[in-house]
Amino acid sequence: MFELVVLDSALRMATPLILASLGGLFSERSGVVNIALEGILLTGAFASILATYYTGDPWVGVAAGIFAGILVSLIHAAVTVIFKADQIVSGVAINLLAAGATQFLTWITWGSSSNSPPVGGMARWSLPEAWGPVARSINVVIGHYPPLVYVALVAVAVAHVVLWHTPFGLRLRATGEHPAAVDALGVSVRKMRFAGVLLSGALAGLGGAFLALNTHQFVKNMSAGRGYIALAAMIFGKWNPVGAALACLLFGYAEAVQMGLQGQHVPSQFVQMIPYVLTMVALVGVIGRARPPAALGKPY
Amino acid sequence: MNSPRASDTATRVRGLAGTGKIVDVLAPLVAVLAAFLVGGLVVAAIGESPLKFYSTLFRGAFANADSVGLVLFNATPLIFAGLAVAFAFRAGLFNIGGEGQLYIGSFACTWVALQLPGAPRVLLIPVLILASAVGGGLWAAIPGYLKARFGVHEVINTIMMNFIAVGLTSYLVIAIFKEAGQMTPQTATIPIAGELPRLAYFFQSLGVPLPAANPLNASFLIALAAVWLAWFILHRTTLGYEIRAVGHNASAAEYAGINVRRTLVLAMVLSGAFAGLVATNEVMGFRHRFLDNFSSGIGFMGIAVALLGRNSPLGVLFAALLFGVLNTGALEVDVFTDVPRELILVVQAVTIILVVVGNEIVQRRRGRGAALTPRSEAASIDRDGSAEVS
């Protein structure tokens, strides 16, 4: 169960979760619940394959995934921040929209309502071999995983610094805790919340791109609840980047173990349930209470 | 710290619950028409005829008795799922857990049926209906209790419990209750005495040519009864009054002597019971067994249905029928046009977004104060709460 292969695939499984949960973090820290993570992941996955299919360059696909994620989150931001409609309803509707629209577009583009044709994946990062033994040993490290795995890990550190060591992060967090105070200080609550939601779209879109490019194709509903798991990880990590990332690694590990268990006697369904049960336990406060931002879910 | 934050969620009910005015009917209608327009534009954008698309859609839903029967059959689970969401909403609770509750309800129904192979029909049918409701209700009681006791938001817990329910029933079916000698992850069939009758013969006796193969069954009648029951509980019982009071203004309700925590839990239980009743159609009426992963999002569609129906039981009925029409027509669209049926999902999603956005715009036009039925009702609780709340 602790073989290197499992740990290895755990990190891969965790990558889209980490990106999406960082996304959820920016949105929720600004006070907007983002259940739409699921739909954003799915849309990002679709857009990345679409762009890769037509350009042959997976990095264009990555850009497209991010762009599509921002577009979808723009709907969420408009509905919840400008129109102040219920954030959960908006998220549910966007997830429905994403499921329908991506299948619809898959059919329009490739004539199949279930999946796209395979596309090329991302090349691993590497330094030229000619640079000598040092380059070769660096390659062992940076070439082991697909590039976006490293991007996700760096994003965790960046998110931490942005949220806790920049004026923007302070304002974003304050908007989630006490929007009236932020408003009184002359900072636009609307702008901060838009920033939070759009950042979440970009990150979750990137997560979707990894998900699809790692599989080399788009498959309908391929997000398969990962947006909700990312949300759970964010809560389990107590609305902290590092905590969320650790939770994602744990949940990614559970997913990797569960895949290894399939077809064996140990019921894989119970391993699958671990993230959800742990999140409920965390919310009740048995292992240290997880406290959401005070103004979360409240329109301002 | 531990007190339920129902007052927060009460703001959510504001305006989403019906106001009993003409706007309740007009606003959703406008949203639906606008969503149809969006759908039509998409159809035109891919070079197909919107007119042909919609004529095919409605022909698929209304061509003959068979297709109308299918509409009612497809609407049945959505009525239950929509009632579940709407009922909890009236208490200020957002039950996103319909999906999990209907899985547990359906499994409970199947399990009880398999335990009672020799039971007579008159006994078995009511017992199974009860088992469905109890299964869904108990599953919903958990997030309800966690909300009432620890103040944990029900949305996250119900989402988590959806996944747990799917995993749990999947395990039970595959590892313990799988039909012998079958590859499909499903249980054995329930006793015939537990099956709900199809309505074909009944309609044929009335002269309506509903084919015997049409899956419309007595669960549709149970759904109609559930619509009435939800209305009756909400508007004609003390509990319903308390539920609405808590939904409007939890602090005022508590001040008036209503046990807010108890009311929250009971509202969740009843909400889950409505979701569990989906089993009457899916298990007792149609499949006659539990199939792993059968639902494909009925519980989530219930959210859309409840919002479109503005959280009133009668509104839920009409919204579910509309979605039944769309889902039934979608099959015809798939066969007879070059437009993929997934477009219907897009139309449904756009409808919800337009309903909630339209609702906010209408409220803003009128001035927030004027539209706030919650505030005025909360005041009346303050005045004569003690007389009304026993």
Interface residues (C-beta under 8 A of the other chain):
Chain A: V33 I35 I75 V79 F83 K84 A85 D86 I88 V89 S90 V92 A93 I94 N95 L96 L97 A99 G100 A101 Q103 F104 W107 I108 S113 G225 Y228 L231 A232 I235 P267 Q269 F270 Q272 M273 Y276 V277 T279 M280 L283 V284 G285 P292 G297 K298
Chain B: D8 T11 R12 L16 V42 I46 F94 I96 L146 F150 V152 H153 V155 I156 N157 I159 M160 M161 F163 I164 G167 L168 S170 Y171 I174 A175 F300 I303 A304 L307 P340 E342 L343 I344 L345 V346 Q348 A349 V350 I352 I353 V356 V357 N359 E360 I361
